Amino acid sequence: MVLMKRIIIVVFLALLLLLATYYSLTKNHVNMARDIQDEVDLSEIQTALDIYKEENGFYPNTLEALVPEYLGIYPYPIGGGEFLYVVVESSYSLKINREE
């Protein structure tokens, strides 16, 4: 009877370890996919900003000015948060502000 309890405990702990490992791996893959999509979105925004500047001679004051002519829809980071865009003289700063 004692041996059976020990076997059950060992099996239970092994299952917990497997579940924790699976959760960790799945979460990492989700984060990686989110980060890749965010990089794609940033690249699309940067391209739209460059085209806007080429056509107008300056960068827009807001990202909203790119919609719909330069970007089909207003972009939002897939993992939440927002794109932070600031025009600095003849350049700009663009990054993601996460709500975490």
C-alpha positions as CSV (number, residue, x, y, z in Angstrom):
1,M,0.0,0.0,0.0
2,V,2.9,2.4,0.8
3,L,4.6,1.5,-2.4
4,M,1.4,2.3,-4.3
5,K,1.1,5.7,-2.7
6,R,4.7,6.5,-3.5
7,I,4.1,5.5,-7.2
8,I,1.0,7.7,-7.3
9,I,2.9,10.7,-5.9
10,V,5.8,10.2,-8.3
11,V,3.4,9.9,-11.3
12,F,1.6,13.0,-10.1
13,L,4.8,15.0,-9.7
14,A,6.0,13.9,-13.1
15,L,2.7,15.0,-14.7
16,L,3.0,18.4,-12.9
17,L,6.5,18.8,-14.3
18,L,5.3,17.9,-17.8
19,L,2.5,20.4,-17.6
20,A,4.8,23.2,-16.3
21,T,7.3,22.5,-19.1
22,Y,4.5,22.5,-21.7
23,Y,3.1,25.7,-20.4
24,S,6.5,27.4,-20.4
25,L,7.3,26.3,-24.0
26,T,3.8,27.3,-25.2
27,K,4.1,30.7,-23.6
28,N,7.5,31.3,-25.1
29,H,6.2,30.4,-28.6
30,V,3.3,32.8,-28.2
31,N,5.6,35.5,-27.1
32,M,7.9,34.8,-30.0
33,A,5.0,34.9,-32.5
34,R,3.8,38.2,-31.0
35,D,7.3,39.7,-31.2
36,I,7.7,38.7,-34.9
37,Q,4.3,40.2,-35.8
38,D,5.2,43.4,-34.0
39,E,8.4,43.6,-36.0
40,V,6.4,43.1,-39.2
41,D,4.0,45.9,-38.1
42,L,6.8,48.2,-37.2
43,S,8.4,47.6,-40.6
44,E,5.1,48.4,-42.4
45,I,4.7,51.6,-40.4
46,Q,8.3,52.7,-41.1
47,T,7.8,52.0,-44.8
48,A,4.5,54.0,-44.8
49,L,6.3,56.9,-43.0
50,D,9.1,56.9,-45.5
51,I,6.7,57.0,-48.4
52,Y,4.7,59.8,-46.8
53,K,7.8,61.8,-46.3
54,E,8.9,61.3,-49.8
55,E,5.6,62.4,-51.2
56,N,5.0,65.3,-48.7
57,G,8.5,66.4,-47.7
58,F,7.9,65.8,-44.0
59,Y,6.8,63.2,-41.6
60,P,3.1,63.2,-40.4
61,N,2.4,64.5,-36.9
62,T,0.4,61.3,-36.1
63,L,0.2,57.7,-37.3
64,E,-3.5,58.3,-37.9
65,A,-2.5,60.6,-40.8
66,L,-1.2,57.5,-42.6
67,V,-4.6,55.8,-42.7
68,P,-6.0,54.8,-45.2
69,E,-3.8,56.1,-48.0
70,Y,-0.4,54.7,-46.6
71,L,-1.7,52.1,-44.1
72,G,-5.0,50.2,-44.7
73,I,-6.0,50.3,-41.0
74,Y,-4.6,51.9,-37.9
75,P,-2.1,49.5,-36.4
76,Y,-2.2,48.2,-32.8
77,P,0.5,45.8,-31.4
78,I,-0.9,42.3,-31.4
79,G,0.1,41.7,-27.7
80,G,-1.6,44.9,-26.5
81,G,-0.3,48.4,-25.9
82,E,0.2,51.0,-28.5
83,F,2.8,52.2,-31.0
84,L,4.5,55.4,-29.7
85,Y,5.4,57.8,-32.5
86,V,7.1,61.1,-32.1
87,V,8.4,63.4,-34.8
88,V,11.8,64.8,-33.9
89,E,12.9,67.5,-36.4
90,S,13.4,65.7,-39.7
91,S,13.3,62.3,-38.2
92,Y,11.0,60.2,-35.9
93,S,11.0,57.8,-33.0
94,L,8.7,54.7,-33.2
95,K,8.4,52.0,-30.6
96,I,5.9,49.8,-28.8
97,N,4.5,50.7,-25.4
98,R,3.3,47.5,-23.8
99,E,0.5,47.3,-21.2
100,E,2.0,44.8,-18.9
